Amino acid sequence: MRKNLFIALAVLTGLVISMTACDRLGDIDALEHKALKDNLRLTTVNIAAIQGVTAPTTGGIPVRNIVANDQYTGTVTWLPAPGSTGFTYGTRYTATITLTPKDGYTLHTVKANFFTVTGATATNSANSGVIKAVFPPATISAINIAAIQGLTVPVTGQTPVTRITENAQYTGTVTWSPTVSGTFSSATQYTATITLTPKTGYTLQGVVANFFTVAGATATNSVNSGVITVVFPPTASTVINIAAIQGVTAPVTGGTPVTSITENAQYTGTVTWSPTVSGTFVFYTQYTATITLTAKTGYTLQGVTANFFTFAGADSVTNSANSGVIRAVFPTTARLVEMIQIPGGSFEMGSDSGESDEKPVHTVTLSGFYMGKYEVTQEQWTAVMGNNPSYFTSSPASGEVQNKRPVEQVSWYDALVFCNKLSMREGLSPAYRISGSTDPSDWGTVPKSSNSTWNAVVIVAGSTGYRLPTEAQWEYAARGGNGSPGNYTYSGSNTVGGVAWYSDNSGNKTHEVGKKAPNGLGLYDMSGNVWEWCWGWYGSYPSGTQTNPEGADSGSYPVIRGGCWEDPAVNTRSAIRVSRIPDYGSYHFGFRLVRP
């Protein structure tokens, strides 16, 4: 019975176990059925080409993720693992790509080896998103982009670039020759040196000579080199358009010539003079200035028209087309001695209250003439004669100019030489003739004693040159001309100190001409400073009326008039007469000039 009971229990237990197993099998079938139903509701991934994973290149950085699309994302691992410097040249790399389907997509039913990766052999199992992409060994490519961008022809005033526009294969730096300070200058030929740096996966090995190009330039490079020399055409220039040249003015006697113009924004310039100037401009000379311009950066003389430039005060200014060499012809410098026109007229010559040789007072009529405004100065004498015989050659009075003091220590003979030399220099016909010649170089050495040959000097009829005033001309001018206006005792005044340097105010020296007041004709120092030689021999006055008298027909002593710095006031009267031997040159004696 126990046996039967045991058997029955075992049967019952097996039935229970069988029933439980059946229940579990039913659960599994239900799950499989549910999964099948779920897969039927999902779309199988159908994008085979995986993006974002490319063939390894030497030095390239490995990607870690694919480019996601609408159906899946994915991660990437590499074998062997690349180092910190990226892929190694010649190594075969395998990428393991693990896809994750996006919502609504499944890898179920994906076929084996469905996926593709550009440049690789890709494999995957059926229903799997794990892809093995085996790439060929990592390689490197020769640069093949020839046209360099970002570097253009230099333009005046433009700022130079220091880098090219990079591309997929390389970057580059730029240096310039000549060195650019700020912006490009005009009329300058620039050369750019470009130094390329290849990007990852690219090399300059294999680049041929003169491979690279730059728009608007001549570019050269050596084989396998990324150092490129780029020669551009010269930058453009602006045609000079400032016509008026500054800093060069009409020459003035005694003025110092300039050697350069006043520069402006467009040019500088040098100046040379013809005839050559030694120190200062000389009197009565026509000077021509030759100006040579140098265009400044950004400007050119090409395009300048003929006779474009101008000079204030020039008679003519010429230049050739496209040239900065300018010829400016200026007016002749002034005559050495400033002259005052003395109108003709009549006056009463002499004085009833003076010395005996000032009598008788008689009427003299004179034709008009020109007279020196001042006594001949040391400066003027030196300009003609090349020396200065004066005693007073230093220590002028305060505020006065040394070389404008009157020349003195000159004899009457010396004055004749000066007159003819000056006339010849200024193109006038010389007034004096000695031994048949008007050229002082033919007269020989100036005598140091009275000389009959020199005393026989005559005035050439019709001559236009300088000469000494006759005694009548001198007194006529000293008294103010026609009618002797004011009938002054001294030249221009009855107060000696206002018009004359004499013993009481001279300080025992001569003074710069023109420092006292002039007389009514504008003549200075007719009274005092230095005695003035006159033309003609000393003799007695006639009692009758005279017209243009020239003095005594013969004699041994020329006349001097006007008094000097060492004389008392009485000797500076307009009527005073003194005579001296013609060879005598005292520090009291000077002269002034007249001309018809």
KAKA-V87999 format. One record per residue. N is the residue number from 1. RES is the residue in three letters. D_CENTER is the distance of its C-alpha to the mean C-alpha in Angstrom with 1 decimal. Layout:
N;RES;D_CENTER + N;RES;D_CENTER
This chain:
1;MET;140.6 + 2;ARG;137.8 + 3;LYS;136.7 + 4;ASN;136.7 + 5;LEU;134.8 + 6;PHE;132.2 + 7;ILE;131.8 + 8;ALA;131.5 + 9;LEU;128.8 + 10;ALA;126.9 + 11;VAL;127.0 + 12;LEU;125.9 + 13;THR;123.0 + 14;GLY;121.8 + 15;LEU;121.9 + 16;VAL;119.7 + 17;ILE;117.3 + 18;SER;117.3 + 19;MET;116.6 + 20;THR;113.6 + 21;ALA;112.1 + 22;CYS;112.6 + 23;ASP;110.8 + 24;ARG;107.8 + 25;LEU;107.6 + 26;GLY;107.5 + 27;ASP;104.5 + 28;ILE;102.6 + 29;ASP;103.3 + 30;ALA;102.0 + 31;LEU;98.7 + 32;GLU;98.2 + 33;HIS;99.1 + 34;LYS;96.5 + 35;ALA;93.8 + 36;LEU;94.6 + 37;LYS;94.5 + 38;ASP;91.0 + 39;ASN;89.6 + 40;LEU;90.9 + 41;ARG;88.8 + 42;LEU;85.4 + 43;THR;83.2 + 44;THR;82.8 + 45;VAL;79.2 + 46;ASN;78.2 + 47;ILE;74.5 + 48;ALA;74.6 + 49;ALA;70.9 + 50;ILE;69.5 + 51;GLN;65.8 + 52;GLY;63.2 + 53;VAL;64.6 + 54;THR;62.8 + 55;ALA;63.3 + 56;PRO;62.0 + 57;THR;58.9 + 58;THR;58.0 + 59;GLY;56.2 + 60;GLY;57.0 + 61;ILE;58.2 + 62;PRO;61.8 + 63;VAL;62.5 + 64;ARG;65.2 + 65;ASN;66.0 + 66;ILE;66.4 + 67;VAL;64.8 + 68;ALA;67.5 + 69;ASN;69.0 + 70;ASP;71.5 + 71;GLN;74.4 + 72;TYR;73.6 + 73;THR;71.2 + 74;GLY;71.3 + 75;THR;70.3 + 76;VAL;69.3 + 77;THR;70.2 + 78;TRP;69.4 + 79;LEU;71.4 + 80;PRO;70.5 + 81;ALA;68.3 + 82;PRO;64.6 + 83;GLY;62.8 + 84;SER;59.9 + 85;THR;57.5 + 86;GLY;59.1 + 87;PHE;61.1 + 88;THR;61.7 + 89;TYR;61.2 + 90;GLY;64.6 + 91;THR;66.6 + 92;ARG;69.0 + 93;TYR;68.8 + 94;THR;71.4 + 95;ALA;70.6 + 96;THR;73.5 + 97;ILE;72.9 + 98;THR;75.1 + 99;LEU;75.3 + 100;THR;76.4 + 101;PRO;77.6 + 102;LYS;76.4 + 103;ASP;79.0 + 104;GLY;81.1 + 105;TYR;80.6 + 106;THR;82.7 + 107;LEU;82.6 + 108;HIS;86.3 + 109;THR;87.2 + 110;VAL;83.7 + 111;LYS;84.6 + 112;ALA;84.0 + 113;ASN;80.7 + 114;PHE;79.5 + 115;PHE;75.9 + 116;THR;73.0 + 117;VAL;69.7 + 118;THR;67.0 + 119;GLY;66.8 + 120;ALA;69.9 + 121;THR;73.7 + 122;ALA;75.0 + 123;THR;78.6 + 124;ASN;80.5 + 125;SER;84.2 + 126;ALA;86.0 + 127;ASN;85.5 + 128;SER;82.8 + 129;GLY;79.1 + 130;VAL;78.5 + 131;ILE;76.5 + 132;LYS;75.7 + 133;ALA;72.6 + 134;VAL;72.3 + 135;PHE;68.9 + 136;PRO;68.1 + 137;PRO;66.3 + 138;ALA;62.7 + 139;THR;60.2 + 140;ILE;56.4 + 141;SER;54.4 + 142;ALA;51.6 + 143;ILE;48.4 + 144;ASN;48.5 + 145;ILE;45.7 + 146;ALA;43.1 + 147;ALA;40.6 + 148;ILE;38.1 + 149;GLN;37.1 + 150;GLY;34.3 + 151;LEU;31.5 + 152;THR;29.5 + 153;VAL;26.8 + 154;PRO;23.3 + 155;VAL;21.5 + 156;THR;17.8 + 157;GLY;17.9 + 158;GLN;21.4 + 159;THR;22.9 + 160;PRO;24.6 + 161;VAL;28.3 + 162;THR;30.0 + 163;ARG;33.6 + 164;ILE;35.3 + 165;THR;37.9 + 166;GLU;41.1 + 167;ASN;44.2 + 168;ALA;47.8 + 169;GLN;47.3 + 170;TYR;44.1 + 171;THR;41.1 + 172;GLY;37.8 + 173;THR;34.6 + 174;VAL;31.1 + 175;THR;28.4 + 176;TRP;25.1 + 177;SER;23.3 + 178;PRO;20.5 + 179;THR;20.8 + 180;VAL;19.5 + 181;SER;18.1 + 182;GLY;19.2 + 183;THR;18.6 + 184;PHE;18.0 + 185;SER;14.6 + 186;SER;14.6 + 187;ALA;15.4 + 188;THR;17.0 + 189;GLN;20.6 + 190;TYR;22.3 + 191;THR;25.8 + 192;ALA;28.1 + 193;THR;31.0 + 194;ILE;33.9 + 195;THR;36.8 + 196;LEU;39.9 + 197;THR;42.7 + 198;PRO;46.0 + 199;LYS;48.1 + 200;THR;51.7 + 201;GLY;53.8 + 202;TYR;51.1 + 203;THR;50.0 + 204;LEU;47.4 + 205;GLN;50.2 + 206;GLY;51.0 + 207;VAL;47.5 + 208;VAL;46.9 + 209;ALA;43.9 + 210;ASN;41.0 + 211;PHE;43.0 + 212;PHE;40.2 + 213;THR;38.0 + 214;VAL;34.8 + 215;ALA;34.1 + 216;GLY;31.3 + 217;ALA;30.9 + 218;THR;32.6 + 219;ALA;34.6 + 220;THR;36.6 + 221;ASN;39.0 + 222;SER;41.8 + 223;VAL;45.5 + 224;ASN;46.6 + 225;SER;43.0 + 226;GLY;41.0 + 227;VAL;37.7 + 228;ILE;35.8 + 229;THR;32.6 + 230;VAL;30.8 + 231;VAL;28.2 + 232;PHE;26.3 + 233;PRO;24.6 + 234;PRO;20.7 + 235;THR;19.3 + 236;ALA;18.6 + 237;SER;15.4 + 238;THR;14.9 + 239;VAL;15.0 + 240;ILE;12.3 + 241;ASN;14.2 + 242;ILE;12.4 + 243;ALA;14.5 + 244;ALA;14.3 + 245;ILE;12.0 + 246;GLN;11.9 + 247;GLY;12.6 + 248;VAL;15.0 + 249;THR;18.5 + 250;ALA;21.9 + 251;PRO;23.2 + 252;VAL;25.9 + 253;THR;28.7 + 254;GLY;28.1 + 255;GLY;24.4 + 256;THR;21.9 + 257;PRO;19.4 + 258;VAL;15.6 + 259;THR;14.0 + 260;SER;10.3 + 261;ILE;9.2 + 262;THR;8.0 + 263;GLU;4.4 + 264;ASN;5.5 + 265;ALA;6.2 + 266;GLN;6.6 + 267;TYR;4.7 + 268;THR;3.9 + 269;GLY;7.6 + 270;THR;10.6 + 271;VAL;13.8 + 272;THR;17.4 + 273;TRP;20.5 + 274;SER;23.9 + 275;PRO;26.4 + 276;THR;24.9 + 277;VAL;24.6 + 278;SER;26.4 + 279;GLY;25.6 + 280;THR;25.6 + 281;PHE;26.1 + 282;VAL;29.7 + 283;PHE;32.0 + 284;TYR;32.8 + 285;THR;30.3 + 286;GLN;28.3 + 287;TYR;24.8 + 288;THR;22.6 + 289;ALA;18.8 + 290;THR;17.4 + 291;ILE;13.7 + 292;THR;12.2 + 293;LEU;9.3 + 294;THR;7.8 + 295;ALA;7.7 + 296;LYS;6.1 + 297;THR;9.2 + 298;GLY;11.6 + 299;TYR;10.9 + 300;THR;12.8 + 301;LEU;13.9 + 302;GLN;17.4 + 303;GLY;19.2 + 304;VAL;17.5 + 305;THR;20.6 + 306;ALA;21.8 + 307;ASN;21.0 + 308;PHE;18.6 + 309;PHE;16.2 + 310;THR;17.5 + 311;PHE;17.5 + 312;ALA;19.7 + 313;GLY;22.6 + 314;ALA;22.5 + 315;ASP;25.7 + 316;SER;24.2 + 317;VAL;20.9 + 318;THR;21.2 + 319;ASN;19.4 + 320;SER;21.1 + 321;ALA;21.0 + 322;ASN;18.5 + 323;SER;16.7 + 324;GLY;13.4 + 325;VAL;15.6 + 326;ILE;16.5 + 327;ARG;19.4 + 328;ALA;19.9 + 329;VAL;23.4 + 330;PHE;24.1 + 331;PRO;27.5 + 332;THR;29.6 + 333;THR;29.3 + 334;ALA;32.2 + 335;ARG;35.4 + 336;LEU;35.9 + 337;VAL;38.7 + 338;GLU;38.6 + 339;MET;41.9 + 340;ILE;44.1 + 341;GLN;46.4 + 342;ILE;50.0 + 343;PRO;52.3 + 344;GLY;55.6 + 345;GLY;58.8 + 346;SER;61.8 + 347;PHE;62.5 + 348;GLU;65.3 + 349;MET;64.4 + 350;GLY;66.0 + 351;SER;67.7 + 352;ASP;71.3 + 353;SER;70.7 + 354;GLY;68.7 + 355;GLU;69.6 + 356;SER;72.2 + 357;ASP;69.6 + 358;GLU;67.9 + 359;LYS;71.0 + 360;PRO;72.1 + 361;VAL;69.7 + 362;HIS;69.2 + 363;THR;67.3 + 364;VAL;64.2 + 365;THR;62.4 + 366;LEU;58.9 + 367;SER;56.6 + 368;GLY;53.1 + 369;PHE;50.4 + 370;TYR;47.0 + 371;MET;46.9 + 372;GLY;44.2 + 373;LYS;43.1 + 374;TYR;43.2 + 375;GLU;44.9 + 376;VAL;42.9 + 377;THR;40.6 + 378;GLN;40.1 + 379;GLU;36.5 + 380;GLN;37.7 + 381;TRP;40.4 + 382;THR;38.1 + 383;ALA;35.7 + 384;VAL;38.7 + 385;MET;41.0 + 386;GLY;38.8 + 387;ASN;40.9 + 388;ASN;42.0 + 389;PRO;45.8 + 390;SER;45.9 + 391;TYR;47.9 + 392;PHE;45.8 + 393;THR;42.5 + 394;SER;41.9 + 395;SER;42.7 + 396;PRO;41.9 + 397;ALA;43.1 + 398;SER;41.2 + 399;GLY;38.1 + 400;GLU;38.5 + 401;VAL;36.2 + 402;GLN;37.9 + 403;ASN;36.9 + 404;LYS;37.8 + 405;ARG;41.4 + 406;PRO;43.8 + 407;VAL;44.4 + 408;GLU;48.0 + 409;GLN;50.4 + 410;VAL;50.1 + 411;SER;53.3 + 412;TRP;54.2 + 413;TYR;53.8 + 414;ASP;50.3 + 415;ALA;49.4 + 416;LEU;50.7 + 417;VAL;48.4 + 418;PHE;45.4 + 419;CYS;46.3 + 420;ASN;46.6 + 421;LYS;43.5 + 422;LEU;41.3 + 423;SER;43.0 + 424;MET;42.2 + 425;ARG;38.5 + 426;GLU;38.2 + 427;GLY;40.3 + 428;LEU;43.4 + 429;SER;46.9 + 430;PRO;48.0 + 431;ALA;50.9 + 432;TYR;52.9 + 433;ARG;55.0 + 434;ILE;56.7 + 435;SER;59.0 + 436;GLY;57.9 + 437;SER;54.2 + 438;THR;51.3 + 439;ASP;49.0 + 440;PRO;49.2 + 441;SER;48.6 + 442;ASP;52.1 + 443;TRP;53.7 + 444;GLY;53.7 + 445;THR;53.2 + 446;VAL;53.5 + 447;PRO;57.1 + 448;LYS;57.9 + 449;SER;61.2 + 450;SER;62.5 + 451;ASN;62.2 + 452;SER;64.3 + 453;THR;62.0 + 454;TRP;59.0 + 455;ASN;61.3 + 456;ALA;62.1 + 457;VAL;58.6 + 458;VAL;58.6 + 459;ILE;56.1 + 460;VAL;55.3 + 461;ALA;56.5 + 462;GLY;53.9 + 463;SER;51.0 + 464;THR;47.8 + 465;GLY;46.4 + 466;TYR;46.4 + 467;ARG;49.6 + 468;LEU;51.4 + 469;PRO;53.0 + 470;THR;56.7 + 471;GLU;58.7 + 472;ALA;59.5 + 473;GLN;55.8 + 474;TRP;54.9 + 475;GLU;57.6 + 476;TYR;57.1 + 477;ALA;53.4 + 478;ALA;54.3 + 479;ARG;56.9 + 480;GLY;54.5 + 481;GLY;55.5 + 482;ASN;58.1 + 483;GLY;61.1 + 484;SER;59.5 + 485;PRO;58.6 + 486;GLY;59.8 + 487;ASN;61.6 + 488;TYR;59.8 + 489;THR;61.0 + 490;TYR;57.5 + 491;SER;54.5 + 492;GLY;53.7 + 493;SER;56.0 + 494;ASN;59.3 + 495;THR;57.7 + 496;VAL;56.4 + 497;GLY;54.1 + 498;GLY;51.9 + 499;VAL;51.1 + 500;ALA;51.8 + 501;TRP;51.1 + 502;TYR;54.6 + 503;SER;56.7 + 504;ASP;56.9 + 505;ASN;53.2 + 506;SER;51.2 + 507;GLY;51.6 + 508;ASN;52.7 + 509;LYS;49.4 + 510;THR;47.3 + 511;HIS;44.6 + 512;GLU;41.3 + 513;VAL;42.2 + 514;GLY;42.1 + 515;LYS;42.9 + 516;LYS;46.3 + 517;ALA;47.1 + 518;PRO;47.2 + 519;ASN;50.3 + 520;GLY;50.9 + 521;LEU;49.0 + 522;GLY;45.9 + 523;LEU;46.7 + 524;TYR;46.1 + 525;ASP;48.3 + 526;MET;51.0 + 527;SER;53.3 + 528;GLY;52.7 + 529;ASN;49.9 + 530;VAL;50.9 + 531;TRP;53.6 + 532;GLU;52.4 + 533;TRP;53.9 + 534;CYS;55.3 + 535;TRP;56.5 + 536;GLY;60.2 + 537;TRP;63.1 + 538;TYR;64.8 + 539;GLY;68.1 + 540;SER;70.3 + 541;TYR;69.5 + 542;PRO;71.5 + 543;SER;73.5 + 544;GLY;72.7 + 545;THR;69.8 + 546;GLN;66.9 + 547;THR;64.1 + 548;ASN;60.9 + 549;PRO;62.7 + 550;GLU;61.2 + 551;GLY;63.5 + 552;ALA;66.5 + 553;ASP;67.1 + 554;SER;67.3 + 555;GLY;67.0 + 556;SER;65.7 + 557;TYR;63.5 + 558;PRO;60.4 + 559;VAL;60.0 + 560;ILE;57.5 + 561;ARG;56.9 + 562;GLY;55.6 + 563;GLY;56.3 + 564;CYS;54.0 + 565;TRP;52.8 + 566;GLU;56.1 + 567;ASP;58.5 + 568;PRO;60.6 + 569;ALA;60.0 + 570;VAL;62.7 + 571;ASN;60.9 + 572;THR;57.8 + 573;ARG;59.9 + 574;SER;58.8 + 575;ALA;62.1 + 576;ILE;62.3 + 577;ARG;62.7 + 578;VAL;62.3 + 579;SER;62.3 + 580;ARG;61.4 + 581;ILE;61.7 + 582;PRO;58.7 + 583;ASP;57.7 + 584;TYR;57.5 + 585;GLY;54.0 + 586;SER;54.4 + 587;TYR;51.9 + 588;HIS;53.4 + 589;PHE;52.5 + 590;GLY;49.4 + 591;PHE;49.0 + 592;ARG;47.2 + 593;LEU;46.8 + 594;VAL;48.1 + 595;ARG;47.5 + 596;PRO;49.6
